[in-house]
Amino acid sequence: MDLRLKGKTALVCAGSRGLGRGCAAALAEAGVDLVLNARGNEALEATAEAIRADWGVSVTTVAGDVADPDDRARLLNAAQGVDILVTNAGGPPPGLWSDWDRDDFIKALDANMLTPIALMKALLPGMIDRGWGRVVNITSGSVKAPIAQLGLSNSARAGLTGYVAGTARQVAPFGVTINNLLPGIHATDRADALDGNVARAQNISLEDARAQRVETIPARRYGDPADFGAMCAFLCSDRAAFIVGQNILLDGGAINATL
C-alpha cells in the first residue's frame, strides 16, 4: 500500500530504540525524512546512520531530554516545519501507591503529559497553516486498563489522553489528525526492565518471568516494534485521514475488553 508520505518530514521522539525506532524506521521506509531525538547520543547516531543506509532519507539528530525546556527548545528549532509529530517517552518507575509523593507525580506529568502537549502546541500551528498534519502519541495500554504498579504512568498518560480527546476535534477541520497508540508489552528495553522487576520480586529467572507474562497474552508472544511502527506510519498516512482522536490498542489481545 502506498502511504503517500514520500517527501514529508517527521519528528520522532525517543527514536533511537524500541517503539520509537520502530516508528522512525517505518516512516523512513515510506519516504519520510526525519528529525530524530533521543537522550543518548551514541545510540541516536547509530540509529540515524542505519536508517539513512536502509532507506536513503535525510535524518537530522538532536540529542537531549525532551522534557528539559532547553533541550526541547533546541529540538523544536530543528523541527520547525515538520508534517508529522510522534511523541514518545519512557514511562516512570513502577511501585506502590504509598511510594509516590508530589515530586514523583510532577516528574511523571512533565515527561508523559506536559511535554507531549508542549510539542503539540509548538508544531500544530504550522500544520494547520499548511492544511495537513499528523500527530501520533505513544501512550500505554494502561490508559484503557490501569496497571496497579504503574500508577504514575496511569495518571500522566490518562491526562494526555483527555487533552488529545478535545484537541483532536478542534484541529481536524484543518486537515490535521491526532491519535494515540497504546502499546501492550513489546520486545523493548522497557519490557526487560519490567520483567527484571518481576524476576527479582518472585525470585525467579528472567526467562521464567517472560514466560509467565507471555501466558497472559492471547497472541502468546511479545509485540514486535516493527509491527508497531507500521501502525504508526499508517496513522500518519492519507489512508487514515478519517481517524480522529482515537486510542488504538496494540497488545496481542492482553486487555480483555469489548470496547
C-alpha positions, 0 to 999 in steps of 0.5 A: 500500500502506498502511504503517500508520505514520500517527501514529508518530514517527521519528528520522532521522539525517543527514536533511537530504540524500541517503539520509537525506532520502530516508528522512525524506521517505518516512516523512513521506509515510506519516504519520510525524512526525519528529525530524530531525538533521543537522550543518548547520543551514541545510540541516536547516531547509530540509529540515524546512520542505519536508517539513512543506509536502509532507506536513503532519507535525510535524518537530522539528530538532536540529542537531549531530554525532551522534557528539559525546556532547553533541550526541547527548545533546541529540538523544536528549532530543528523541527520547525516545519515538520508534517508529522509529530510522534511523541514518545517517552519512557514511562516512570518507575513502577511501585506502590501507591504509598511510594509516590509523593508530589515530586514523583507525580510532577516528574511523571506529568512533565515527561508523559503529559506536559511535554507531549502537549508542549510539542503539540502546541509548538508544531500544530500551528504550522500544520494547520497553516499548511492544511495537513498534519499528523500527530501520533502519541505513544501512550500505554495500554494502561490508559484503557486498563490501569496497571496497579504498579504503574500508577504514575504512568496511569495518571500522566498518560490518562491526562494526555489522553483527555487533552488529545480527546478535545484537541483532536476535534478542534484541529481536524477541520484543518486537515490535521489528525491526532491519535494515540497508540497504546502499546501492550508489552513489546520486545523493548528495553522497557519490557526487560526492565519490567520483567527484571522487576518481576524476576527479582520480586518472585525470585525467579529467572528472567526467562521464567518471568517472560514466560509467565507474562507471555501466558497472559497474552492471547497472541502468546508472544511479545509485540514486535516494534516493527509491527508497531511502527507500521501502525504508526506510519499508517496513522500518519498516512492519507489512508487514515485521514478519517481517524480522529482522536482515537486510542488504538490498542496494540497488545496481542489481545492482553486487555480483555475488553469489548470496547 
